Amino acid sequence: MTNQGLTIKDVSFAYAGTPVLHDVSATFAKGRLTAICGPNGCGKSTLLNIAAAQLTPSRGAVHLDGQPLAQIPPKSRAKQIAMLPQSPHVPSELKVRDLVGLGRYAHRTALSGLSVDDHDAIDAALKSTKLDAYAHRPIAALSGGQKQRAWISMTLAQSAPWVLLDEPTNHLDVTHAVETIELLWDLVQAENRTVVVVLHDLNLMARFADDVILMDQGRIIAQNTFAEAVTEKRLSAIYKRSISFGHLNNRERPFIVVD
């Protein structure tokens, strides 16, 4: 197994004896934006955390470019994979710029301060999330949406080629939600980074995802390009609602209507 990106093979996982994933296999292709979608409790976040080595599967294996992910030292792994969980926490008095600076930990030695490269990465991350003007404010002074963007900024500052995010549009209004996914899509297009994102908003998935993983009850129902994986019938079965596609004249992708 060589140069195959991030692969999950025959993985199962249980919380306190309750099965969450059942013999799941998935491949995340390099240089693409993959959206993981499905109803609450279907195992999306668990799959993402296993892909980032935040959780250890009860069986199965995860490889990064052919190397077992568990065998890569944590600091080396952090240079390759940046992971933003659903509900991170830091002291509320921490300044925004200091939070974003935490994303540079994998690039620093134990006693070193921030380097020029570190400051450049922090500045770029703050600019990309439009938080430049808030850099010296405490986290507690931000709105929920601004806090979410600060966390995304920290993740981007890690400068990892793989970026994994669990519901990054949570707490964001529609404008900032679209801007956030546009930012992630730009990472793929302009910087050839690989983005894997858990999304609840099916229309953001439909508009931006190159590849889609649809999950239900701890299993992967479909994994392919958007056009191949996402159908009205499949979405209706997973979400147990009547779901149909609409079309706009100036847009290639459909929008999704839930009845």
C-alpha positions as CSV (number, residue, x, y, z in Angstrom):
1,M,0.0,0.0,0.0
2,T,1.8,3.1,-1.2
3,N,0.8,6.7,-1.8
4,Q,-2.9,6.0,-1.3
5,G,-3.8,9.0,0.7
6,L,-5.7,8.5,3.9
7,T,-7.4,5.1,4.1
8,I,-9.7,3.4,6.6
9,K,-10.0,-0.4,6.3
10,D,-12.6,-2.6,7.9
11,V,-12.9,-0.4,11.0
12,S,-15.3,-1.0,13.8
13,F,-15.7,1.1,17.0
14,A,-17.9,1.0,20.1
15,Y,-18.5,3.5,22.9
16,A,-18.9,1.7,26.3
17,G,-19.8,-1.5,24.5
18,T,-22.3,0.1,22.1
19,P,-21.3,-0.3,18.5
20,V,-21.0,2.9,16.5
21,L,-19.1,1.9,13.4
22,H,-19.5,-1.5,11.7
23,D,-16.7,-2.7,9.4
24,V,-16.3,0.6,7.7
25,S,-13.8,1.2,4.8
26,A,-13.2,4.6,3.2
27,T,-10.5,6.3,1.1
28,F,-10.0,10.1,1.2
29,A,-8.4,11.1,-2.1
30,K,-5.6,13.7,-2.1
31,G,-6.3,17.2,-3.3
32,R,-10.1,17.0,-3.0
33,L,-12.9,18.2,-0.6
34,T,-14.8,15.2,0.8
35,A,-18.0,15.8,2.7
36,I,-19.3,13.2,5.3
37,C,-23.0,13.5,5.6
38,G,-25.8,11.6,7.3
39,P,-28.3,11.9,10.2
40,N,-27.4,12.5,13.8
41,G,-25.8,9.6,15.5
42,C,-24.8,7.8,12.3
43,G,-21.1,7.8,13.1
44,K,-19.8,10.7,11.1
45,S,-17.8,12.3,13.9
46,T,-16.5,9.0,15.1
47,L,-15.2,8.2,11.6
48,L,-13.5,11.6,11.3
49,N,-11.9,11.2,14.7
50,I,-10.6,7.8,13.8
51,A,-9.2,9.2,10.5
52,A,-7.3,11.8,12.6
53,A,-6.1,9.2,15.2
54,Q,-8.1,10.9,17.9
55,L,-9.8,7.6,18.5
56,T,-8.5,4.0,18.2
57,P,-10.7,1.6,16.4
58,S,-11.6,-1.7,18.1
59,R,-10.7,-3.5,14.9
60,G,-9.4,-2.5,11.5
61,A,-6.6,-0.1,10.4
62,V,-6.0,3.5,9.3
63,H,-3.1,4.3,6.9
64,L,-1.6,7.6,5.7
65,D,0.3,7.1,2.4
66,G,0.7,3.4,3.2
67,Q,2.0,3.9,6.8
68,P,-0.1,2.9,9.8
69,L,-1.4,6.1,11.3
70,A,-0.9,4.9,14.8
71,Q,2.8,4.4,14.2
72,I,3.4,8.0,13.2
73,P,4.7,10.0,16.2
74,P,2.0,12.6,17.4
75,K,4.1,15.6,16.5
76,S,4.9,14.3,13.0
77,R,1.3,13.4,12.6
78,A,0.2,16.9,13.5
79,K,2.4,18.3,10.7
80,Q,0.4,16.1,8.3
81,I,-3.2,16.2,9.7
82,A,-5.0,19.2,11.3
83,M,-8.2,18.3,13.1
84,L,-10.9,20.6,14.4
85,P,-13.4,18.8,16.7
86,Q,-17.0,19.9,17.3
87,S,-16.7,21.6,20.7
88,P,-13.1,22.6,21.5
89,H,-12.4,24.5,24.7
90,V,-9.7,27.0,25.9
91,P,-9.5,29.5,28.7
92,S,-11.9,32.4,27.8
93,E,-9.3,35.0,28.6
94,L,-7.0,33.7,25.9
95,K,-6.5,36.2,23.1
96,V,-7.5,35.3,19.5
97,R,-4.0,35.5,18.1
98,D,-2.7,33.3,21.0
99,L,-5.3,30.7,20.2
100,V,-4.4,30.7,16.5
101,G,-0.7,30.4,17.5
102,L,-1.5,27.1,19.3
103,G,-1.9,25.7,15.8
104,R,1.9,26.1,15.3
105,Y,2.9,23.7,18.1
106,A,4.0,20.9,15.8
107,H,6.5,23.3,14.1
108,R,8.1,24.4,17.3
109,T,10.7,22.9,19.7
110,A,9.9,22.7,23.4
111,L,11.5,26.0,24.4
112,S,11.4,28.0,21.2
113,G,9.3,31.1,20.7
114,L,7.3,31.9,17.5
115,S,9.4,32.1,14.4
116,V,9.0,34.4,11.4
117,D,7.3,31.5,9.6
118,D,5.0,31.0,12.6
119,H,3.9,34.6,12.6
120,D,3.4,34.6,8.9
121,A,1.2,31.5,9.2
122,I,-0.8,33.1,12.0
123,D,-1.3,36.3,10.0
124,A,-2.4,34.4,6.9
125,A,-4.9,32.3,8.9
126,L,-6.4,35.4,10.6
127,K,-6.7,37.2,7.3
128,S,-8.4,34.2,5.6
129,T,-11.0,34.0,8.3
130,K,-11.5,37.8,8.5
131,L,-10.4,38.0,12.1
132,D,-7.5,40.4,11.7
133,A,-9.2,43.1,13.6
134,Y,-10.0,40.7,16.5
135,A,-6.5,39.3,16.9
136,H,-6.0,40.9,20.3
137,R,-9.4,40.4,21.8
138,P,-10.1,37.7,24.4
139,I,-12.0,34.7,23.2
140,A,-14.8,35.5,25.7
141,A,-15.5,38.8,23.8
142,L,-16.3,37.1,20.5
143,S,-19.7,36.0,19.3
144,G,-20.4,32.3,18.8
145,G,-19.7,32.6,15.0
146,Q,-16.5,34.5,15.6
147,K,-15.3,31.9,18.1
148,Q,-15.9,29.2,15.5
149,R,-13.9,31.2,12.9
150,A,-11.1,31.6,15.4
151,W,-10.9,27.8,15.9
152,I,-10.9,27.3,12.1
153,S,-8.1,29.9,11.9
154,M,-6.1,27.9,14.4
155,T,-6.6,24.8,12.3
156,L,-5.4,26.5,9.2
157,A,-2.3,27.9,10.9
158,Q,-1.2,24.3,11.5
159,S,-0.3,24.3,7.8
160,A,-1.0,20.6,7.4
161,P,-1.7,19.2,4.0
162,W,-4.7,17.3,5.4
163,V,-7.4,19.3,7.1
164,L,-10.2,17.5,8.9
165,L,-13.1,19.5,10.4
166,D,-16.2,18.3,12.3
167,E,-19.2,20.6,11.5
168,P,-17.1,23.8,11.0
169,T,-20.2,25.8,10.0
170,N,-21.8,25.2,13.4
171,H,-22.8,28.5,15.0
172,L,-22.2,30.4,11.8
173,D,-24.9,32.5,10.0
174,V,-25.5,31.6,6.3
175,T,-23.1,34.2,5.0
176,H,-20.2,33.0,7.1
177,A,-21.1,29.4,6.6
178,V,-20.8,29.8,2.8
179,E,-17.6,31.8,3.3
180,T,-16.1,29.1,5.5
181,I,-16.7,26.3,2.9
182,E,-15.5,28.6,0.1
183,L,-12.3,29.1,2.1
184,L,-11.9,25.3,2.5
185,W,-12.6,24.8,-1.2
186,D,-9.9,27.4,-2.0
187,L,-7.4,25.4,0.1
188,V,-8.0,22.5,-2.2
189,Q,-8.0,24.5,-5.4
190,A,-5.1,26.9,-4.7
191,E,-2.9,25.0,-2.2
192,N,-3.7,21.4,-3.2
193,R,-4.6,20.6,0.4
194,T,-7.0,17.8,1.2
195,V,-10.1,18.7,3.2
196,V,-12.5,16.2,4.9
197,V,-15.5,17.9,6.5
198,V,-18.5,16.6,8.4
199,L,-21.5,18.6,7.2
200,H,-25.2,18.8,8.1
201,D,-26.1,21.4,5.5
202,L,-26.8,19.3,2.4
203,N,-26.8,22.3,0.2
204,L,-23.3,23.2,1.2
205,M,-22.3,19.6,0.4
206,A,-24.1,19.8,-2.9
207,R,-22.4,23.0,-3.9
208,F,-18.8,22.4,-2.9
209,A,-18.0,18.7,-2.3
210,D,-15.9,16.9,-4.8
211,D,-16.5,13.6,-3.1
212,V,-19.3,12.5,-0.7
213,I,-19.5,9.8,2.0
214,L,-23.1,9.1,3.0
215,M,-23.6,7.3,6.3
216,D,-26.4,5.8,8.2
217,Q,-26.5,3.7,11.4
218,G,-22.7,3.2,11.6
219,R,-22.2,2.2,8.0
220,I,-21.2,3.9,4.8
221,I,-24.1,3.8,2.4
222,A,-22.3,5.4,-0.5
223,Q,-18.8,6.9,-1.3
224,N,-18.0,8.4,-4.6
225,T,-18.0,11.7,-6.5
226,F,-21.0,13.9,-5.7
227,A,-22.7,13.0,-9.0
228,E,-22.4,9.2,-8.3
229,A,-23.0,9.1,-4.5
230,V,-25.8,11.6,-4.0
231,T,-29.3,10.7,-5.4
232,E,-32.8,11.7,-4.3
233,K,-33.7,8.1,-3.5
234,R,-30.5,7.6,-1.4
235,L,-30.9,10.8,0.6
236,S,-34.6,10.2,1.2
237,A,-33.9,6.7,2.5
238,I,-31.1,7.9,4.8
239,Y,-33.0,10.9,6.3
240,K,-36.4,9.3,6.1
241,R,-37.9,12.4,4.4
242,S,-38.9,13.1,0.9
243,I,-35.9,14.8,-0.6
244,S,-35.7,16.2,-4.2
245,F,-33.3,18.1,-6.3
246,G,-34.0,21.6,-7.8
247,H,-32.0,23.3,-10.5
248,L,-30.9,26.9,-11.2
249,N,-30.1,27.9,-14.8
250,N,-26.7,29.3,-13.9
251,R,-25.5,26.4,-11.6
252,E,-24.4,23.0,-12.6
253,R,-25.1,21.3,-9.3
254,P,-28.6,20.9,-7.9
255,F,-30.0,22.4,-4.7
256,I,-31.6,20.0,-2.3
257,V,-35.2,20.4,-1.1
258,V,-36.4,18.5,2.0
259,D,-40.2,18.0,2.1
